[in-house]
Amino acid sequence: MIESNIKVADNLFLSPMGCGTWAWGNRFLWNYDPTMDRELEQVFNLNVSQGVTWFDTGDSYGTGKLKGRSETLLGTFARKYQGDHQNDITIATKLAIYPWRLTPQSMINACQKSAERLGKPVDLVQMHWSPAKYLPWQEKPLLEGLAQLYHQGLVKGIGLSNYGPKNLQKAYDFLLTKEVKISTLQIQYSLLSTYGLTKLELKPLCDELDIKIIAYSPLTLGILTGKYKNLDDLPSGARKSLFKSLLPKIKPLLQAMDVIGKNNGKTMAQVAINWCICQGTIPIPGAKTLFQAKENIGALGWRLSSAEVMELETIALGLEKQMIQNIFQTT
Ligand SMILES: NC(=O)c1ccc[n+]([C@@H]2O[C@H](COP(=O)([O-])OP(=O)(O)OC[C@H]3O[C@@H](n4cnc5c(N)ncnc54)[C@H](OP(=O)(O)O)[C@@H]3O)[C@@H](O)[C@H]2O)c1
């Protein structure tokens, strides 16, 4: 099952799928409760043992007093884990672009705090979003901070998130003057969020600049798994109204995913994730339970045919509605 890791920087390799951990500490959207920690550790262990060795987190993950919880849990689990691929465990964190982070040193301090919570250095540090839309002059000093983190050997690679092509090219050019290359770009990408690659045409630019695309929310927060079928069985919280408006409009896609899944002996979640891989991205589905982790890992080791990839894309692009975009996504 294990597929080769992808080289994203000299000393940094990512498995072709990672595991997202936004839910690990987030009560507001994801109903996190500390009683989940035991199972989250099993999720971590299963992923690593099966070669899914990298985890995406963020220093803003965890609501209220639980801020930083995702990083703390990852650090604890990584320290305790013993078994296959132990030495390949890789943590990518995202530093939030808070308005009080204004200097290169503020990013260095933030990354050091993340490393403290992890109990080990951050491997890949990412700008969580760009301030280009609302405070453009904040951007360069923070990028400079990432460059310094790289040159000081505190991280193995640097990445961006929620950047569009114009903004990405600018950041790339600026970082080149600091002698650092961007390794990854993380964007919202799934069968219900094709905006980044179709409308923004990020793929050709990333290929040209040798930047790997990381697909976040590849299951569109869970709706593409097909488990939320009826309007009266939606998750509580913020996802409820979002799914309520999406569900009636996406039936043709869910039906096609179901048929294609069955033809391949796979589930809809596996089809959704595999589709992202077939588009040349590295998906990071979030998993809260061992069952979900097992299922998501089953998205590796096989590929949809190009006809199936195209069929799904055609249906997805013809839908009346897609997922809303992240407000911080730039052009
Ligand atoms: N850069 C950014 O701005 C940004 C933004 C968002 C996310 N991210 C990253 O991307 C990661 C993944 O995105 P996401 O967590 O937003 O959404 P996602 O991966 O599309 O969906 C994850 C959710 O779907 C459900 N699920 C997962 N696997 C399942 C399965 N096999 N069967 C049934 N249900 C399943 C779980 O929630 P329920 O069980 O509650 O349904 C899970 O929390 C995040 O964890 C985070 O690391 C980054």
PDBQT file of the ligand as one rigid body, heavy atoms in Angstrom, charges set to zero:
ROOT
HETATM    1  N1  LIG A 401      -4.853  26.351   5.200  1.00  0.00    +0.000 N 
HETATM    2  C1  LIG A 401      -6.073  26.563   5.625  1.00  0.00    +0.000 C 
HETATM    3  O1  LIG A 401      -6.553  27.700   5.671  1.00  0.00    +0.000 OA
HETATM    4  C2  LIG A 401      -6.901  25.385   6.026  1.00  0.00    +0.000 A 
HETATM    5  C3  LIG A 401      -8.298  25.493   6.137  1.00  0.00    +0.000 A 
HETATM    6  C4  LIG A 401      -9.034  24.349   6.475  1.00  0.00    +0.000 A 
HETATM    7  C5  LIG A 401      -8.383  23.139   6.704  1.00  0.00    +0.000 A 
HETATM    8  N2  LIG A 401      -7.036  23.067   6.620  1.00  0.00    +0.000 N 
HETATM    9  C6  LIG A 401      -6.300  21.786   6.874  1.00  0.00    +0.000 C 
HETATM   10  O2  LIG A 401      -6.876  20.750   6.087  1.00  0.00    +0.000 OA
HETATM   11  C7  LIG A 401      -7.255  19.659   6.928  1.00  0.00    +0.000 C 
HETATM   12  C8  LIG A 401      -8.427  18.902   6.333  1.00  0.00    +0.000 C 
HETATM   13  O3  LIG A 401      -9.514  19.748   6.089  1.00  0.00    +0.000 OA
HETATM   14  P1  LIG A 401     -10.807  19.758   7.023  1.00  0.00    +0.000 P 
HETATM   15  O4  LIG A 401     -10.506  19.070   8.293  1.00  0.00    +0.000 OA
HETATM   16  O5  LIG A 401     -11.265  21.175   7.019  1.00  0.00    +0.000 OA
HETATM   17  O6  LIG A 401     -11.916  18.976   6.180  1.00  0.00    +0.000 OA
HETATM   18  P2  LIG A 401     -11.997  17.576   5.436  1.00  0.00    +0.000 P 
HETATM   19  O7  LIG A 401     -10.721  16.881   5.470  1.00  0.00    +0.000 OA
HETATM   20  O8  LIG A 401     -12.625  17.870   4.134  1.00  0.00    +0.000 OA
HETATM   21  O9  LIG A 401     -13.091  16.843   6.356  1.00  0.00    +0.000 OA
HETATM   22  C9  LIG A 401     -12.705  16.339   7.589  1.00  0.00    +0.000 C 
HETATM   23  C10 LIG A 401     -13.922  15.875   8.384  1.00  0.00    +0.000 C 
HETATM   24  O10 LIG A 401     -14.720  14.984   7.634  1.00  0.00    +0.000 OA
HETATM   25  C11 LIG A 401     -15.166  13.897   8.479  1.00  0.00    +0.000 C 
HETATM   26  N3  LIG A 401     -14.498  12.689   7.964  1.00  0.00    +0.000 N 
HETATM   27  C12 LIG A 401     -13.169  12.524   7.675  1.00  0.00    +0.000 A 
HETATM   28  N4  LIG A 401     -12.925  11.316   7.160  1.00  0.00    +0.000 NA
HETATM   29  C13 LIG A 401     -14.100  10.683   7.103  1.00  0.00    +0.000 A 
HETATM   30  C14 LIG A 401     -14.504   9.407   6.670  1.00  0.00    +0.000 A 
HETATM   31  N5  LIG A 401     -13.638   8.552   6.147  1.00  0.00    +0.000 N 
HETATM   32  N6  LIG A 401     -15.812   9.071   6.766  1.00  0.00    +0.000 NA
HETATM   33  C15 LIG A 401     -16.717   9.928   7.281  1.00  0.00    +0.000 A 
HETATM   34  N7  LIG A 401     -16.399  11.158   7.721  1.00  0.00    +0.000 NA
HETATM   35  C16 LIG A 401     -15.102  11.545   7.628  1.00  0.00    +0.000 A 
HETATM   36  C17 LIG A 401     -14.738  14.256   9.892  1.00  0.00    +0.000 C 
HETATM   37  O11 LIG A 401     -15.718  15.102  10.514  1.00  0.00    +0.000 OA
HETATM   38  P3  LIG A 401     -17.103  14.570  11.151  1.00  0.00    +0.000 P 
HETATM   39  O12 LIG A 401     -16.873  13.180  11.659  1.00  0.00    +0.000 OA
HETATM   40  O13 LIG A 401     -17.432  15.548  12.216  1.00  0.00    +0.000 OA
HETATM   41  O14 LIG A 401     -18.074  14.633  10.017  1.00  0.00    +0.000 OA
HETATM   42  C18 LIG A 401     -13.503  15.096   9.624  1.00  0.00    +0.000 C 
HETATM   43  O15 LIG A 401     -13.157  15.945  10.666  1.00  0.00    +0.000 OA
HETATM   44  C19 LIG A 401      -7.539  20.339   8.270  1.00  0.00    +0.000 C 
HETATM   45  O16 LIG A 401      -7.588  19.405   9.336  1.00  0.00    +0.000 OA
HETATM   46  C20 LIG A 401      -6.391  21.324   8.326  1.00  0.00    +0.000 C 
HETATM   47  O17 LIG A 401      -5.220  20.656   8.710  1.00  0.00    +0.000 OA
HETATM   48  C21 LIG A 401      -6.285  24.160   6.261  1.00  0.00    +0.000 A 
ENDROOT
TORSDOF 0
